[in-house]
């Protein structure tokens, strides 16, 4: 449980020695290029582009590039039908995944601010302005926004307990100039910091690590908002956690020594505390239960704690069954979701030791 309790405490101590810098430059409008990697996104791509075109950001300083990862549906045709010099289509003829698709745009970005987002994500009208404003500080190399989820009725989901906890961690990490990963739905980097990365890497996990290694700050901008429709399937979330953790753990192992060599201790603390320790949380919980079971066998004073653990895991089991039966039991399901998500992260961590990491993705089914 060090990731959930000890890590926030360490961040709060580090923040005592960090100066909070407020950016009030409202006249900073750098050129921007928004990159969207798409595979068979005919249901979302027009909405994504129209949302971009409706932004309040100066039109002469923003364009969007859609990189089709060998799409076999109407994605390419729909993009080509849009008559705007601010919209460009680039096609990757062989399906190699999102990272390879983004690498294709290395020569397209010049010295612009590069914005990364997804095909099924939309921005608020002022999101691009809010995302680029912190770059008026030359020490800032990456800015991450905040993604929210919309219900089918169009209302935004309120932040749950876990989301509020994550939001708080990002604010603390930002204070010390580092983030344990950016929000893949909405983040931006300086164009001169954009470089080719290995296909097995996921850009939103690697970029903050790489950019802090190069001496720049990475910050969280809570007012840069993106949104997408909420996915009601918890099974999809489990698969997503496995996939993301597999790639993230692979990157962390490969880049661990670089963090030490570059004396990037803030990023090392953030990635270890916020990510790596979580991947093995379920192991610590299992060991805690096993040790408590042995203790209770010989000492009666430990039996109350064992009973509490048994009650907790029984409630989690009930929550898992209610999820399977699609019966909503909010607090019970929250407890079971915590255990299942941590199990999924451990599965992803184990899978990260495979020789080959899958870099492609499939369109999410609903």
C-alpha positions as CSV (number, residue, x, y, z in Angstrom):
1,X,0.0,0.0,0.0
2,X,3.1,2.3,-0.1
3,X,1.9,3.7,-3.5
4,X,-1.5,4.8,-2.0
5,X,-0.3,6.1,1.4
6,X,3.5,6.7,1.6
7,X,3.9,8.2,-1.9
8,X,1.4,11.1,-1.4
9,X,3.2,11.8,2.0
10,X,6.6,12.0,0.2
11,X,5.1,14.3,-2.4
12,X,3.6,16.7,0.2
13,X,7.1,16.9,1.8
14,X,8.8,17.7,-1.5
15,X,6.2,20.3,-2.3
16,X,7.2,22.2,0.9
17,X,10.5,23.0,-0.9
18,X,8.9,23.7,-4.3
19,X,7.8,27.2,-5.4
20,X,4.3,27.4,-6.9
21,X,4.5,29.3,-10.1
22,X,1.3,30.8,-11.6
23,X,1.2,31.6,-15.3
24,X,-0.8,34.7,-16.1
25,X,0.3,35.2,-19.7
26,X,-3.0,35.5,-21.6
27,X,-1.4,36.9,-24.8
28,X,0.7,33.8,-25.7
29,X,-0.5,32.1,-28.9
30,X,2.2,29.8,-30.3
31,X,1.6,27.7,-33.5
32,X,0.2,24.3,-32.7
33,X,-0.1,21.0,-34.5
34,X,-2.7,18.5,-33.2
35,X,-1.8,14.9,-33.9
36,X,-4.5,12.2,-34.0
37,X,-3.6,8.6,-34.7
38,X,-6.7,6.7,-36.0
39,X,-7.4,3.1,-36.8
40,X,-10.9,2.4,-38.2
41,X,-12.4,5.4,-36.5
42,X,-15.2,6.3,-39.0
43,X,-17.7,6.7,-36.1
44,X,-15.6,9.3,-34.4
45,X,-13.2,11.0,-36.8
46,X,-15.6,13.7,-38.2
47,X,-16.7,14.7,-34.7
48,X,-13.0,14.9,-33.6
49,X,-12.1,17.2,-36.6
50,X,-15.2,19.4,-36.3
51,X,-14.5,19.8,-32.6
52,X,-11.0,21.0,-33.5
53,X,-12.2,23.4,-36.1
54,X,-14.7,24.9,-33.6
55,X,-11.9,25.8,-31.1
56,X,-11.5,29.4,-29.9
57,X,-7.8,29.2,-30.7
58,X,-6.6,31.5,-33.6
59,X,-7.3,29.5,-36.8
60,X,-4.1,30.7,-38.4
61,X,-2.0,29.2,-35.6
62,X,-3.5,25.7,-35.4
63,X,-3.8,22.7,-37.7
64,X,-4.6,19.0,-37.2
65,X,-3.0,16.0,-38.8
66,X,-4.8,12.6,-38.8
67,X,-2.5,9.7,-39.2
68,X,-4.4,6.6,-40.4
69,X,-2.8,3.4,-39.1
70,X,-3.8,1.4,-42.3
71,X,-7.5,1.9,-41.6
72,X,-9.7,-0.4,-43.7
73,X,-13.0,1.5,-43.1
74,X,-14.1,5.0,-44.3
75,X,-11.8,6.9,-42.0
76,X,-9.4,8.1,-44.7
77,X,-12.2,9.1,-47.1
78,X,-14.1,11.1,-44.4
79,X,-10.9,13.1,-43.6
80,X,-10.2,13.8,-47.3
81,X,-13.7,15.1,-47.8
82,X,-13.1,18.0,-45.3
83,X,-12.2,21.1,-47.3
84,X,-9.9,22.9,-45.0
85,X,-6.2,23.8,-45.3
86,X,-5.9,23.2,-41.5
87,X,-6.7,19.5,-41.9
88,X,-4.2,17.0,-43.3
89,X,-4.3,13.2,-43.7
90,X,-1.2,11.0,-43.5
91,X,-1.6,7.3,-44.1
92,X,0.6,4.5,-42.7
93,X,0.2,1.8,-45.2
94,X,1.1,-1.1,-42.9
95,X,-0.6,-1.3,-39.5
96,X,2.2,-0.7,-37.0
97,X,0.4,1.0,-34.1
98,X,-0.1,4.4,-32.7
99,X,3.6,5.2,-31.8
100,X,4.8,4.4,-35.3
101,X,2.0,6.5,-36.8
102,X,3.0,9.5,-34.6
103,X,6.7,9.0,-35.6
104,X,5.7,9.6,-39.2
105,X,4.9,13.3,-38.4
106,X,8.4,14.1,-37.1
107,X,9.0,16.3,-40.2
108,X,5.6,18.0,-40.1
109,X,5.7,19.8,-36.8
110,X,8.6,22.3,-37.2
111,X,8.8,24.4,-34.1
112,X,5.2,24.3,-33.2
113,X,3.6,23.1,-30.0
114,X,2.5,19.5,-30.6
115,X,-0.8,18.4,-29.1
116,X,-1.6,14.7,-28.7
117,X,-5.1,13.4,-28.5
118,X,-7.4,10.5,-29.5
119,X,-10.0,10.1,-32.2
120,X,-12.9,9.7,-29.8
121,X,-11.9,12.7,-27.6
122,X,-13.2,16.2,-27.9
123,X,-11.8,19.4,-26.3
124,X,-13.6,22.3,-24.7
125,X,-13.4,25.5,-26.8
126,X,-10.6,27.0,-24.8
127,X,-8.7,23.8,-24.2
128,X,-5.9,24.5,-26.7
129,X,-5.3,28.0,-25.2
130,X,-5.2,26.6,-21.7
131,X,-2.9,23.8,-22.8
132,X,-0.4,26.1,-24.5
133,X,-0.3,29.0,-22.0
134,X,2.2,27.3,-19.6
135,X,4.7,27.1,-22.5
136,X,5.3,30.9,-22.1
137,X,7.7,29.7,-19.4
138,X,10.8,28.5,-21.4
139,X,11.5,25.9,-18.7
140,X,8.2,24.0,-19.4
141,X,8.6,21.1,-21.9
142,X,5.3,19.3,-21.5
143,X,1.8,20.2,-20.3
144,X,-0.9,17.6,-19.5
145,X,-4.6,18.4,-19.4
146,X,-7.5,16.7,-17.7
147,X,-9.9,14.2,-19.4
148,X,-13.5,14.0,-18.2
149,X,-16.2,11.5,-19.2
150,X,-19.7,12.2,-20.5
151,X,-22.7,10.1,-19.8
152,X,-25.0,9.1,-22.7
153,X,-27.3,12.0,-21.7
154,X,-24.5,14.5,-22.3
155,X,-23.8,15.2,-18.6
156,X,-20.3,15.0,-17.3
157,X,-19.6,12.3,-14.8
158,X,-18.6,13.7,-11.4
159,X,-15.1,12.8,-10.2
160,X,-15.3,9.8,-8.0
161,X,-13.1,9.2,-4.9
162,X,-10.3,7.5,-6.9
163,X,-10.4,10.2,-9.6
164,X,-10.2,13.0,-7.0
165,X,-7.2,11.2,-5.4
166,X,-5.5,11.0,-8.8
167,X,-6.3,14.6,-9.5
168,X,-4.6,15.6,-6.2
169,X,-1.5,13.5,-7.0
170,X,-1.1,15.2,-10.3
171,X,-1.3,18.6,-8.7
172,X,1.4,17.6,-6.2
173,X,3.6,16.1,-8.9
174,X,3.2,19.2,-11.1
175,X,4.4,21.4,-8.2
176,X,7.8,19.6,-8.3
177,X,7.9,19.8,-12.1
178,X,7.3,16.1,-12.9
179,X,4.4,13.8,-13.8
180,X,4.2,10.0,-13.8
181,X,2.8,10.0,-17.3
182,X,0.6,12.5,-19.2
183,X,-3.1,12.2,-20.1
184,X,-3.0,10.6,-23.5
185,X,-6.3,12.3,-24.4
186,X,-4.9,15.8,-24.0
187,X,-1.3,16.8,-23.6
188,X,1.3,18.9,-25.5
189,X,5.0,19.2,-25.9
190,X,7.5,21.6,-27.4
191,X,8.1,20.7,-31.1
192,X,11.9,20.7,-30.7
193,X,11.5,18.0,-28.0
194,X,9.6,15.6,-30.4
195,X,11.8,12.7,-31.5
196,X,11.3,9.2,-32.8
197,X,10.5,6.7,-30.1
198,X,10.4,2.9,-30.2
199,X,7.2,1.3,-31.5
200,X,6.7,-0.7,-28.3
201,X,6.6,2.5,-26.2
202,X,3.4,4.5,-25.4
203,X,4.0,8.2,-26.0
204,X,2.0,9.5,-23.0
205,X,4.0,7.4,-20.5
206,X,7.4,8.0,-22.1
207,X,7.3,11.7,-23.1
208,X,7.2,13.1,-19.5
209,X,10.1,10.8,-18.5
210,X,12.2,11.8,-21.6
211,X,11.5,15.5,-21.3
212,X,12.4,15.8,-17.6
213,X,15.6,13.8,-18.5
214,X,16.4,16.7,-20.8
215,X,16.0,19.3,-18.0
216,X,12.5,20.6,-18.7
217,X,9.6,20.8,-16.4
218,X,6.4,18.8,-16.9
219,X,3.2,20.4,-15.5
220,X,-0.5,19.6,-15.1
221,X,-3.0,22.2,-16.4
222,X,-6.4,21.4,-14.8
223,X,-8.2,23.9,-17.0
224,X,-7.2,22.2,-20.2
225,X,-10.2,19.9,-20.5
226,X,-11.0,17.0,-22.8
227,X,-14.0,14.7,-22.7
228,X,-15.3,11.5,-24.2
229,X,-18.2,9.2,-23.7
230,X,-18.0,7.0,-20.6
231,X,-17.4,3.3,-21.2
232,X,-19.8,1.4,-19.0
233,X,-18.1,-1.9,-19.4
234,X,-15.8,-2.7,-16.5
235,X,-14.4,-5.7,-18.5
236,X,-13.1,-3.2,-21.1
237,X,-11.4,-1.2,-18.3
238,X,-9.7,-4.4,-17.0
239,X,-8.3,-5.2,-20.5
240,X,-7.2,-1.5,-20.9
241,X,-5.4,-1.6,-17.6
242,X,-3.6,-4.8,-18.6
243,X,-2.5,-3.4,-21.9
244,X,-1.4,0.0,-20.5
245,X,0.5,-1.6,-17.6
246,X,2.2,-4.1,-19.9
247,X,3.6,-1.3,-22.1
248,X,4.3,1.1,-19.2
249,X,6.2,-1.5,-17.1
250,X,8.3,-2.4,-20.2
251,X,9.2,1.3,-20.7
252,X,10.0,1.8,-17.0
253,X,12.4,-1.2,-17.0
254,X,14.1,0.0,-20.2
255,X,14.5,3.6,-19.1
256,X,15.2,3.1,-15.3
257,X,18.9,3.5,-15.7
258,X,18.5,6.6,-17.8
259,X,16.6,8.3,-14.9
260,X,19.5,7.5,-12.6
261,X,22.3,8.5,-15.0
262,X,20.5,11.9,-15.7
263,X,20.0,12.3,-11.9
264,X,16.3,12.7,-12.6
265,X,15.3,11.8,-9.1
266,X,12.0,13.7,-9.1
267,X,10.8,11.6,-12.0
268,X,12.2,8.5,-10.5
269,X,10.2,9.1,-7.3
270,X,7.0,9.9,-9.3
271,X,7.2,6.9,-11.7
272,X,8.2,4.5,-8.8
273,X,5.6,5.7,-6.3
274,X,2.7,6.4,-8.7
275,X,3.2,3.6,-11.1
276,X,5.7,0.8,-10.3
277,X,4.6,0.3,-6.7
278,X,1.0,0.0,-7.8
279,X,1.8,-2.8,-10.3
280,X,2.8,-5.1,-7.4
281,X,0.2,-3.8,-4.8
282,X,-1.7,-7.1,-5.0
283,X,1.4,-9.0,-4.1
284,X,1.8,-7.0,-0.9
285,X,-1.9,-7.5,-0.1
286,X,-1.5,-11.3,-0.6
287,X,1.6,-11.4,1.6
288,X,-0.1,-9.3,4.3
289,X,-3.0,-11.8,4.4
290,X,-0.7,-14.8,4.4
291,X,1.4,-13.4,7.2
292,X,-1.7,-12.5,9.2
293,X,-3.1,-16.0,8.7
294,X,0.1,-17.5,10.1
295,X,0.1,-15.1,13.0
296,X,-3.5,-15.8,13.9
297,X,-2.8,-19.5,13.9
298,X,-0.4,-19.1,16.8
299,X,-1.5,-15.8,18.5
300,X,-5.2,-15.0,19.2
301,X,-4.4,-11.2,19.3
302,X,-4.1,-11.3,15.5
303,X,-7.4,-13.0,14.8
304,X,-9.5,-9.8,14.8
305,X,-7.4,-8.4,12.0
306,X,-7.7,-11.7,10.1
307,X,-11.5,-11.6,10.5
308,X,-11.6,-8.0,9.1
309,X,-9.5,-9.1,6.1
310,X,-11.8,-12.0,5.4
311,X,-14.9,-9.7,5.7
312,X,-13.2,-7.2,3.3
313,X,-12.4,-9.9,0.6
314,X,-15.9,-11.4,1.0
315,X,-17.4,-8.0,0.2
316,X,-15.1,-7.7,-2.7
317,X,-16.3,-11.1,-4.0
318,X,-19.9,-9.9,-3.7
319,X,-19.0,-6.8,-5.6
320,X,-17.4,-8.8,-8.4
321,X,-20.5,-10.9,-8.8
322,X,-22.7,-7.8,-8.8
323,X,-20.5,-6.3,-11.6
324,X,-20.9,-9.5,-13.6
325,X,-24.7,-9.5,-13.1
326,X,-24.7,-5.7,-13.8
327,X,-26.2,-4.9,-10.4
328,X,-25.0,-1.6,-9.1
329,X,-23.9,-1.7,-5.4
330,X,-21.8,1.5,-5.4
331,X,-19.6,1.2,-2.3
332,X,-19.3,-2.6,-2.5
333,X,-18.3,-2.4,-6.2
334,X,-15.8,0.3,-5.5
335,X,-14.0,-2.0,-3.1
336,X,-14.1,-4.9,-5.6
337,X,-13.0,-2.7,-8.4
338,X,-9.9,-1.6,-6.4
339,X,-8.9,-5.3,-6.0
340,X,-9.6,-6.2,-9.7
341,X,-7.8,-3.2,-11.1
342,X,-4.7,-4.0,-9.0
343,X,-4.9,-7.6,-10.2
344,X,-5.1,-6.4,-13.8
345,X,-2.0,-4.2,-13.2
346,X,-0.1,-7.1,-11.8
347,X,-1.1,-9.2,-14.8
348,X,0.2,-6.4,-17.1
349,X,3.4,-6.2,-15.1
350,X,4.1,-9.9,-15.6
351,X,3.2,-9.7,-19.3
352,X,5.7,-6.8,-19.7
353,X,8.5,-9.4,-19.4
354,X,7.5,-11.0,-22.8
355,X,10.0,-10.6,-25.6
356,X,7.5,-8.8,-27.9
357,X,5.1,-6.1,-26.8
358,X,2.0,-5.6,-28.9
359,X,2.0,-2.0,-30.2
360,X,-1.4,-2.0,-32.0
361,X,-4.9,-1.5,-30.6
362,X,-8.5,-2.3,-31.6
363,X,-11.4,0.1,-31.7
364,X,-13.2,-0.1,-28.4
365,X,-16.5,-1.9,-28.5
366,X,-19.4,-0.7,-26.4
